[in-house]
């Protein structure tokens, strides 16, 4: 199982300008109102990672790092959610002991048996 922490921003109203920012979700690697997290051993990958990839914690990474980050988020009252996926549902692009970078698995094209029946 891989786990990912997503931060939830409720949106905000800019006083004096008269418009609001819509709510959004983001990963941990963006600047947040929570300040700087101590990522305790998480390293940047040594190769380029595509834009459609997402970082998840491995089981070991969740126990060593992820749970502590959730504790920090609770302490500053930042809203978050934890997403859990199975290993076989994604393609792994990068992996180390604590984290993986994954992308959605591509679905294979299924040809239909009838010549005029098109299915995608």
Number of C-alpha atoms within 10 A of each C-alpha: 12 19 20 21 21 17 19 15 17 12 12 11 11 10 8 6 7 7 10 11 11 10 10 11 14 14 16 16 10 9 11 14 9 13 10 10 14 11 13 13 11 14 10 8 13 7 8 9 15 11 7 9 16 16 22 24 25 22 16 13 21 21 12 16 20 24 13 16 18 17 11 16 17 13 10 11 10 16 14 18 12 11 11 13 12 9 12 9 12 14 14 17 16 17 15 13 12 20 25 22 20 22 19 12 11 9 7 7 8 9 11 11 8 7 7 7 8 10 8 8
